[in-house]
């Protein structure tokens, strides 16, 4: 009997009844810690254009010492500033082909509703992911190097064509969950704020990713495709640090938490950081070693020295969190408020007392491997005209469910428009240089 005469599941496929699971397993990870915080401004404060927050930047200092008849020194008034925050918008699209809609409709209203519900759910989830990443890594209108979702360190020509490149992400900016489930998404590369190439030659599509780094001190690898001209330029930057952004996001994002905490010069929310020290955040260098509780408390002390006196939240990567769990747990809370999910086995978060109050360490799967962010939870707020991702027409009744003008399909859209704001940057801390080995 020859191999070709043996029936297989492929040749007999038409004879089999296909059986489908009752539901679709969603494999794409999500982490909306900032988006799900109950910190959105009230409806009365949702701005039409910009949100204005008056802040005290310097105290009055015209004091006079001495007894008897003394000459008063000149009055030196307190300094107020007008912090201005403006939301950034994301409009996200997906398509439902007419033939797919027709097939779903044959199963009745319920089948059609289930089909469209899945598309809407995925669209909302994807938009929420983009929004969460903007809340973390948005670069604002003039992004500085490093305020991006990731940076490339090296790249190599792929095969079999000249339009494929394997891009290695730096260990410092590697977070597997950022790119998980993002195959077919489009990215662009910037060199110190300058777009690599232009037009279609600047756009690259992620075709696959290797989330398991080659060693403990390098990041994963993205395989991207582009035009021949664009790929040639990208491969010429084989050892240049390039910032990676989603297509169209550069210069159109809000100023994310990383940019707020990592920027100490220039202007932040319309106020000069060079002029007012209380408008500068703190940075703590971990020294290319593991983050320990001792170092974490030293980092928090930087904020305490400048006025931090309330409970804080520390966002860390899963690997950093694992190292902290392995360390001695003497600073954890074990009083009557102790809960199993908050430290017994390190499942969700750890808490410890510090000079400012309770400090809670949370895992954020989008956090870069070498970084951690600390902020007072009561001083971080979100604002903008839209609190949550929506699939309804902004300011109008009805859903974002329209006829596509280009394809034989219905078009569904999602919309988000908000920003993040830290009331007192001096109370926040950016930790860099963490090595999780």
NORFEN-V311858 format. One record per backbone hydrogen bond with DSSP energy under -0.5 kcal/mol. CO is the residue of the C=O (numbers start at 1). NH is the residue of the N-H. E is the energy in kcal/mol with one decimal. If there is no record, write none. Layout:
CO:NH:E / CO:NH:E
//
This chain:
2:5:-1.1 / 3:6:-1.3 / 8:12:-2.2 / 10:13:-1.0 / 12:15:-2.1 / 12:16:-0.7 / 13:16:-1.0 / 16:18:-0.6 / 23:25:-0.5 / 24:26:-0.6 / 25:27:-0.7 / 27:29:-0.5 / 32:36:-2.0 / 34:37:-0.7 / 37:39:-2.1 / 39:382:-2.1 / 42:45:-1.5 / 43:46:-1.1 / 45:47:-0.8 / 51:85:-2.5 / 53:83:-2.4 / 55:57:-0.7 / 55:81:-2.7 / 58:79:-2.3 / 61:63:-0.8 / 68:70:-1.0 / 70:72:-0.6 / 75:77:-0.6 / 76:61:-1.6 / 76:62:-0.6 / 78:80:-0.5 / 79:57:-3.0 / 79:58:-1.3 / 81:55:-2.3 / 81:83:-0.7 / 83:53:-2.8 / 85:51:-3.5 / 88:418:-1.5 / 90:92:-0.5 / 90:416:-2.0 / 92:414:-2.3 / 94:412:-2.8 / 96:410:-3.1 / 97:101:-2.4 / 98:102:-2.7 / 99:103:-2.3 / 100:104:-2.1 / 101:105:-2.3 / 102:106:-1.3 / 103:107:-0.5 / 104:107:-1.1 / 105:108:-2.1 / 108:112:-2.1 / 109:113:-2.7 / 110:114:-2.4 / 111:115:-2.3 / 112:116:-2.5 / 113:117:-2.3 / 114:118:-1.9 / 115:119:-1.4 / 116:120:-2.6 / 117:121:-2.7 / 118:122:-2.4 / 119:123:-2.3 / 120:124:-2.7 / 121:125:-2.4 / 122:126:-2.6 / 123:127:-2.4 / 124:128:-2.6 / 125:129:-1.8 / 126:130:-2.2 / 127:131:-2.5 / 128:132:-2.7 / 129:133:-2.4 / 130:134:-1.9 / 131:135:-2.4 / 132:136:-1.5 / 133:137:-3.8 / 134:138:-2.3 / 135:257:-3.1 / 136:258:-2.8 / 138:256:-2.8 / 140:251:-0.5 / 140:253:-0.7 / 144:147:-2.1 / 146:148:-1.7 / 150:244:-2.8 / 151:170:-2.8 / 152:242:-1.2 / 154:168:-2.8 / 156:166:-2.9 / 161:164:-0.9 / 163:226:-1.8 / 164:158:-3.2 / 165:167:-0.7 / 165:224:-2.9 / 166:156:-1.9 / 166:168:-0.6 / 167:169:-0.5 / 167:222:-3.0 / 168:153:-2.7 / 168:154:-0.9 / 169:219:-1.2 / 170:173:-0.6 / 171:174:-1.3 / 172:370:-1.2 / 174:369:-1.5 / 175:178:-1.8 / 175:179:-0.6 / 176:179:-0.9 / 176:180:-1.2 / 179:182:-2.2 / 182:185:-2.1 / 185:206:-2.6 / 186:247:-2.1 / 187:204:-2.5 / 188:245:-2.2 / 189:196:-2.7 / 190:192:-0.7 / 190:243:-2.8 / 191:194:-1.4 / 193:195:-0.5 / 194:191:-3.0 / 195:197:-0.7 / 198:201:-1.2 / 199:202:-1.6 / 200:203:-1.1 / 204:187:-2.9 / 205:207:-0.6 / 205:225:-2.1 / 206:184:-3.9 / 208:223:-2.9 / 209:211:-0.7 / 210:221:-1.8 / 211:213:-0.8 / 215:218:-1.0 / 219:214:-0.5 / 220:169:-2.8 / 221:210:-3.0 / 222:167:-3.6 / 222:224:-0.6 / 223:207:-2.9 / 223:208:-1.3 / 224:165:-2.6 / 225:205:-2.6 / 227:231:-2.9 / 228:232:-2.0 / 229:233:-1.7 / 230:234:-2.3 / 231:235:-2.8 / 232:236:-1.1 / 233:237:-0.6 / 234:237:-1.4 / 235:238:-0.8 / 237:240:-1.6 / 238:155:-1.2 / 240:242:-0.7 / 242:152:-2.5 / 243:190:-2.5 / 244:149:-1.1 / 244:150:-0.8 / 245:188:-2.7 / 246:249:-2.2 / 246:250:-0.6 / 249:252:-2.2 / 254:140:-1.7 / 254:256:-0.8 / 256:260:-2.1 / 257:261:-2.3 / 258:262:-2.9 / 259:263:-1.3 / 262:264:-0.5 / 263:281:-0.6 / 266:273:-2.9 / 266:274:-0.8 / 268:271:-1.5 / 269:84:-1.8 / 271:268:-2.9 / 272:276:-1.4 / 275:277:-0.6 / 276:279:-1.4 / 277:280:-1.8 / 278:426:-1.1 / 282:430:-2.8 / 284:286:-0.6 / 284:432:-2.4 / 289:435:-2.0 / 290:292:-0.6 / 292:296:-2.5 / 293:297:-2.4 / 294:298:-1.8 / 295:299:-2.4 / 296:300:-2.4 / 297:301:-1.9 / 298:302:-0.8 / 299:302:-0.9 / 299:303:-0.8 / 300:303:-0.6 / 300:304:-2.2 / 301:305:-2.6 / 303:306:-1.1 / 303:308:-2.7 / 304:307:-1.8 / 311:377:-1.2 / 311:378:-0.5 / 312:360:-2.5 / 313:375:-2.1 / 314:316:-0.5 / 314:362:-3.2 / 315:373:-1.7 / 316:364:-2.8 / 317:321:-2.4 / 318:322:-2.1 / 319:323:-1.7 / 320:324:-2.0 / 321:325:-2.3 / 322:326:-1.7 / 323:327:-0.9 / 329:332:-1.6 / 331:353:-1.0 / 332:334:-0.5 / 335:338:-1.9 / 339:342:-1.6 / 339:344:-0.5 / 340:343:-0.7 / 340:344:-0.9 / 340:345:-0.7 / 341:348:-1.0 / 341:349:-0.8 / 348:363:-0.9 / 350:361:-3.4 / 351:333:-0.8 / 352:359:-2.9 / 354:357:-1.0 / 357:354:-2.5 / 358:312:-1.5 / 358:360:-0.5 / 359:352:-1.9 / 360:314:-3.1 / 360:362:-0.6 / 361:350:-1.6 / 362:316:-2.3 / 364:367:-2.1 / 365:177:-0.6 / 368:371:-1.4 / 370:434:-2.2 / 372:431:-2.9 / 373:315:-2.8 / 374:429:-2.3 / 375:313:-2.7 / 376:379:-1.6 / 376:380:-0.6 / 379:381:-0.5 / 379:423:-2.6 / 381:421:-2.7 / 382:41:-2.1 / 383:419:-2.9 / 390:415:-2.6 / 391:400:-3.0 / 393:396:-2.1 / 398:393:-2.2 / 399:401:-2.0 / 400:413:-1.6 / 402:411:-3.9 / 407:409:-2.2 / 408:98:-2.1 / 409:404:-2.3 / 410:96:-2.6 / 411:402:-2.7 / 412:94:-2.2 / 414:92:-2.6 / 415:390:-2.4 / 416:90:-2.7 / 417:386:-1.9 / 418:88:-2.2 / 419:383:-2.4 / 421:381:-2.6 / 421:423:-0.6 / 424:427:-2.3 / 425:428:-1.9 / 428:282:-2.0 / 429:374:-2.8 / 429:431:-0.5 / 430:284:-2.9 / 431:372:-1.7 / 432:286:-3.3 / 433:288:-1.4 / 433:289:-0.9 / 435:437:-1.2
//
